[in-house]
Amino acid sequence: MNAERNEKVTAKLVLSRIAWFLLCSFGILVIYLVVMAPLAPMLAARIDPTDEAARDWRYAATFMAWSVIYIIPLYIFLFRKDIGLKTEVLRVTDNGFDLKTVFKAVYKKIGLLDHIIYGAMSLIVLLAHFVNANFFYFLMIQEAGFYELPIPRVLSFFLAVLCFAAEYALCLLVASKRWDKNRLHRGSGSSDH
Protein backbone atom coordinates (compact mmCIF):
# COMPACT_ATOMS: atom_id res chain seq x y z
CA MET A 1 0.00 0.00 0.00
CA ASN A 2 1.33 3.42 -0.86
CA ALA A 3 2.11 5.82 1.96
CA GLU A 4 -0.08 8.47 0.33
CA ARG A 5 -3.12 6.23 0.84
CA ASN A 6 -2.68 6.26 4.63
CA GLU A 7 -4.60 8.83 6.61
CA LYS A 8 -2.33 11.57 7.83
CA VAL A 9 -2.90 11.80 11.57
CA THR A 10 -3.81 15.36 12.41
CA ALA A 11 -5.59 16.94 15.35
CA LYS A 12 -8.54 17.60 13.03
CA LEU A 13 -8.74 13.92 12.03
CA VAL A 14 -8.54 12.73 15.65
CA LEU A 15 -11.18 15.23 16.79
CA SER A 16 -13.47 14.27 13.92
CA ARG A 17 -13.16 10.56 14.78
CA ILE A 18 -13.89 11.35 18.46
CA ALA A 19 -16.95 13.32 17.35
CA TRP A 20 -18.14 10.36 15.27
CA PHE A 21 -17.75 8.00 18.24
CA LEU A 22 -19.70 10.40 20.45
CA LEU A 23 -22.38 10.68 17.79
CA CYS A 24 -22.58 6.88 17.76
CA SER A 25 -23.11 6.93 21.54
CA PHE A 26 -25.88 9.48 21.13
CA GLY A 27 -27.35 7.30 18.35
CA ILE A 28 -27.72 4.46 20.85
CA LEU A 29 -29.85 6.61 23.13
CA VAL A 30 -32.05 7.68 20.23
CA ILE A 31 -32.57 4.08 19.08
CA TYR A 32 -33.27 2.97 22.64
CA LEU A 33 -35.80 5.75 23.26
CA VAL A 34 -37.61 5.09 19.98
CA VAL A 35 -37.93 1.41 20.82
CA MET A 36 -38.72 1.83 24.51
CA ALA A 37 -41.16 4.77 24.37
CA PRO A 38 -44.14 2.69 23.23
CA LEU A 39 -43.22 -0.18 25.58
CA ALA A 40 -42.56 1.88 28.71
CA PRO A 41 -46.15 2.04 30.08
CA MET A 42 -46.61 -1.72 29.67
CA LEU A 43 -43.25 -2.51 31.27
CA ALA A 44 -43.79 -0.04 34.13
CA ALA A 45 -47.03 -1.82 35.07
CA ARG A 46 -45.11 -5.11 35.44
CA ILE A 47 -42.18 -3.80 37.49
CA ASP A 48 -42.12 -4.30 41.25
CA PRO A 49 -40.23 -1.25 42.58
CA THR A 50 -39.30 -3.11 45.79
CA ASP A 51 -37.42 -5.90 43.99
CA GLU A 52 -33.84 -4.60 44.07
CA ALA A 53 -32.31 -7.69 42.46
CA ALA A 54 -34.66 -7.37 39.48
CA ARG A 55 -33.86 -3.64 39.25
CA ASP A 56 -30.12 -4.35 39.17
CA TRP A 57 -30.69 -7.00 36.48
CA ARG A 58 -32.74 -4.51 34.41
CA TYR A 59 -29.99 -1.89 34.65
CA ALA A 60 -27.34 -4.39 33.57
CA ALA A 61 -29.54 -5.70 30.73
CA THR A 62 -30.26 -2.17 29.52
CA PHE A 63 -26.59 -1.22 29.51
CA MET A 64 -25.60 -4.43 27.73
CA ALA A 65 -28.30 -3.79 25.13
CA TRP A 66 -26.66 -0.41 24.51
CA SER A 67 -23.37 -2.20 23.90
CA VAL A 68 -24.96 -4.51 21.35
CA ILE A 69 -26.93 -1.85 19.46
CA TYR A 70 -23.82 0.33 19.23
CA ILE A 71 -23.09 -1.53 16.01
CA ILE A 72 -26.02 0.20 14.27
CA PRO A 73 -24.83 3.82 14.59
CA LEU A 74 -21.23 2.67 14.18
CA TYR A 75 -22.07 1.19 10.78
CA ILE A 76 -24.26 4.13 9.74
CA PHE A 77 -21.89 6.93 10.79
CA LEU A 78 -18.43 5.41 10.30
CA PHE A 79 -18.83 3.00 7.40
CA ARG A 80 -21.96 3.39 5.29
CA LYS A 81 -21.16 6.75 3.69
CA ASP A 82 -17.36 6.88 4.04
CA ILE A 83 -16.37 7.49 0.42
CA GLY A 84 -12.63 7.46 1.17
CA LEU A 85 -12.90 4.09 2.88
CA LYS A 86 -15.09 2.74 0.10
CA THR A 87 -12.58 3.91 -2.52
CA GLU A 88 -9.74 2.22 -0.63
CA VAL A 89 -11.65 -1.07 -0.33
CA LEU A 90 -12.56 -1.03 -4.01
CA ARG A 91 -8.95 -0.25 -4.91
CA VAL A 92 -7.48 -3.17 -2.96
CA THR A 93 -10.17 -5.57 -4.22
CA ASP A 94 -9.92 -4.56 -7.86
CA ASN A 95 -8.48 -7.96 -8.81
CA GLY A 96 -10.75 -9.97 -6.52
CA PHE A 97 -12.23 -9.75 -3.06
CA ASP A 98 -9.94 -10.97 -0.30
CA LEU A 99 -11.08 -10.21 3.24
CA LYS A 100 -7.56 -10.39 4.67
CA THR A 101 -6.38 -7.77 2.16
CA VAL A 102 -9.35 -5.54 2.97
CA PHE A 103 -8.73 -5.70 6.71
CA LYS A 104 -4.99 -5.07 6.28
CA ALA A 105 -5.59 -2.03 4.06
CA VAL A 106 -8.34 -0.50 6.17
CA TYR A 107 -6.57 -1.04 9.48
CA LYS A 108 -3.45 0.52 8.01
CA LYS A 109 -5.40 3.46 6.60
CA ILE A 110 -7.71 4.36 9.54
CA GLY A 111 -8.74 1.28 11.55
CA LEU A 112 -5.75 1.19 13.87
CA LEU A 113 -6.19 4.89 14.62
CA ASP A 114 -9.89 4.32 15.35
CA HIS A 115 -9.00 1.57 17.82
CA ILE A 116 -6.38 3.73 19.54
CA ILE A 117 -8.82 6.63 19.85
CA TYR A 118 -11.60 4.38 21.14
CA GLY A 119 -9.20 2.76 23.61
CA ALA A 120 -8.10 6.18 24.88
CA MET A 121 -11.72 7.27 25.28
CA SER A 122 -12.43 4.00 27.11
CA LEU A 123 -9.47 4.61 29.38
CA ILE A 124 -10.98 7.98 30.33
CA VAL A 125 -14.21 6.19 31.28
CA LEU A 126 -12.23 3.67 33.35
CA LEU A 127 -10.27 6.39 35.14
CA ALA A 128 -13.44 8.42 35.67
CA HIS A 129 -14.95 5.45 37.47
CA PHE A 130 -12.06 5.36 39.93
CA VAL A 131 -12.55 9.04 40.81
CA ASN A 132 -16.37 8.75 40.91
CA ALA A 133 -16.85 10.94 37.83
CA ASN A 134 -19.42 8.58 36.35
CA PHE A 135 -20.94 11.33 34.19
CA PHE A 136 -18.33 10.26 31.61
CA TYR A 137 -20.50 7.17 31.07
CA PHE A 138 -22.80 9.35 29.00
CA LEU A 139 -19.97 10.01 26.57
CA MET A 140 -19.39 6.31 26.09
CA ILE A 141 -22.78 4.91 27.11
CA GLN A 142 -22.16 1.65 25.27
CA GLU A 143 -19.44 0.81 27.79
CA ALA A 144 -21.52 1.34 30.91
CA GLY A 145 -22.83 -2.24 30.85
CA PHE A 146 -19.36 -3.68 31.13
CA TYR A 147 -18.82 -1.68 34.32
CA GLU A 148 -22.07 -3.10 35.74
CA LEU A 149 -20.67 -6.64 35.56
CA PRO A 150 -19.33 -8.05 38.85
CA ILE A 151 -15.75 -8.19 37.57
CA PRO A 152 -12.68 -5.97 38.09
CA ARG A 153 -13.01 -2.62 36.34
CA VAL A 154 -9.83 -3.17 34.36
CA LEU A 155 -11.35 -6.34 32.91
CA SER A 156 -14.51 -4.36 32.10
CA PHE A 157 -12.33 -1.92 30.16
CA PHE A 158 -10.75 -4.72 28.12
CA LEU A 159 -14.13 -6.32 27.41
CA ALA A 160 -15.52 -2.98 26.21
CA VAL A 161 -12.57 -2.44 23.87
CA LEU A 162 -12.78 -6.04 22.64
CA CYS A 163 -16.52 -5.59 21.97
CA PHE A 164 -15.74 -2.45 19.95
CA ALA A 165 -13.08 -4.31 17.95
CA ALA A 166 -15.55 -7.08 17.13
CA GLU A 167 -18.26 -4.60 16.12
CA TYR A 168 -15.79 -2.59 14.04
CA ALA A 169 -14.62 -5.74 12.24
CA LEU A 170 -18.21 -6.83 11.60
CA CYS A 171 -19.10 -3.38 10.21
CA LEU A 172 -16.04 -3.50 7.95
CA LEU A 173 -16.95 -6.98 6.77
CA VAL A 174 -20.52 -6.00 5.89
CA ALA A 175 -19.55 -2.67 4.29
CA SER A 176 -16.68 -4.08 2.23
CA LYS A 177 -18.73 -7.00 0.91
CA ARG A 178 -21.56 -4.59 0.03
CA TRP A 179 -19.19 -2.21 -1.75
CA ASP A 180 -17.53 -5.03 -3.67
CA LYS A 181 -20.88 -6.55 -4.66
CA ASN A 182 -22.10 -3.20 -6.02
CA ARG A 183 -18.91 -2.21 -7.84
CA LEU A 184 -19.26 -1.08 -11.43
CA HIS A 185 -16.30 -3.00 -12.87
CA ARG A 186 -13.37 -5.12 -11.77
CA GLY A 187 -9.78 -5.53 -12.85
CA SER A 188 -9.60 -2.74 -15.38
CA GLY A 189 -6.37 -1.40 -13.93
CA SER A 190 -8.09 1.91 -13.35
CA SER A 191 -8.37 3.40 -9.88
CA ASP A 192 -11.48 5.42 -10.74
CA HIS A 193 -14.45 3.91 -8.90
N, C-alpha and C positions, 0 to 999 in steps of 0.2 A: 504494500500500500504506500502510496506517495505521501510524503510529509505534508504536502499542501492540502491533503484531504482530511487531515486531523483538525479537530476544533482547536483553535488557539485559545488557551485558557486566559480569560480576562476577567476583571472584576464584574463587568457587565454581563458576561456569560454566566458566571457563578450566581450573581444576583437574580438573573432571569430564571435559572434552573431552580433556585430556592423559591422564587415566586410561583413557579409551576407546581412544585411539591406542596406549597401551602394552599394553592388553588385546588389541588387534588384532595387535600384534607377537608377543605370547605365543601367540595363536591360530595363527600361522604355524608356530611350533615344534611345537605339538601336531599340526597337520595333517601336517607333514613327518614327525614320528616315527611317526604311525599308518601312513602310507604306506610309509615306509622300513623299519620294523621287520621285516616279513616278507621284504623283499627284501635286507636287509643281508647275510645269510650267502652268498647266491648272488653278490652283487656283490663281496664281499670275496674270494671264490675267484678272481675274474677280474682283480683289481687287481694290477698289478706295482708293489710298493712302491719300486722303484728308478727308476721312470719319473717324473722330476720334472715334466716338461712336462705329462704326463697328469694328475698330481696337481693342478697349478695350474689346468688346464682344469676338473677336477672341482669344485674350490673355487669357481671363478667361476660354473660352471653351477648349483651348489647355491645360491649367493647370489642369482643372477638368478631362479631358481625361486621363492625366497622373495619376491622383488619381485612376481612375477606372481601368486602365490597370496594375496598380501596383500588382494586384492580380495574374497576369500571372508569373512574375519572383518570386513573393513570394512563389507561389505553387511549381515552378520548383526548386528553390534553397533551400527553407527551409523545404519542405514536401516530395516531390516526391522521393528523394533518401536517406532520413534520416533513415538509418537502425535501429538505436537505438530507434527512435520514432515508427517505424513500429513494432519492437519487443515488445515495451511496449503496443501498441494498441492491437496487437494479443494476448498478455498475458492477458490483462484485459477483452478481449472478447472471451476467450477460451470456456466459457460455454454459449455463446450467445451474440449477438451484442446489446449493450445498449448505446445509444448516450450520455446519462448523465454520465455514468461510464467512457466512453472514454474521455469526456471533463474534468471530475474531475481528472483523472489520468494524462492526458497530461498537464493540467494547473499546476498541482502540480509538475510534472517533469521538465518542461521547459517553458510552456506557460506564466506563471505569470512573470518569469524573462524576457521573450521576450517583454512583455507589459511594464514592468518597463524600460527596455533599450530603447524601442521605444519612450516611453513618455519622457525620459530624453533627447534623441536626438531631439525630437520635441520641448522641452523646450528651447534647445539651439537655434533652428530656431526662436522661438518666441522672445527670448531675443536679438538675432542678429538683428531682425527687429527693435527693439526699439533703437538700437545704429547704425542703418543704415549700418549694415554689411550683406547686402542681398546676398553676395556670398555664404553664408551658405545654401541658397535655393538649390544650386546645389548638396549638400550632401543629401538633403531630397526633391528632386524635386517633388515628389508626393504630398507634402504638400503645394506647392506654390499656387495652385488654391484656397485653403481655405483662404489664405491671400489676394487674389484678390477680395473676396466677400466684399460687403459694410457693414460689421459687425465689432464689436470690435475684436481686434486681439486675445484677450484671448478666445473669443468664437470660433474663427478660429482654435486655438490650440486644443480646446476640440473636435471640429468637425473632425479635422485631426486624432486625437487619436481614436475617436469613429469609424471613417472609417476604420482605421487599425484593430481595434478589430473585426469589422464585416468581413473584408477580411480574417483575421487570422482564425476566426471561420468557415468561408465557406471553406477555404483551408483544415482545419482539418476535416470537415465533408466529403468532397470529398475524401481526402486521406484515412481516416479511413474506409469508406465504400468500397473503392477500395481494400484496404488491406484485409479486412474481406472477401470480395467476392472471392478473389483469394487465400485464405488460403488453405493449403494442407490438414489439418485435424482439427477437433474441439473436445474439451472435452476429450482429452486423458489423461489429468493430467500432461502431459509433458510440459515443458517450452521451448522445442527446436522447433523453427519455422524457 
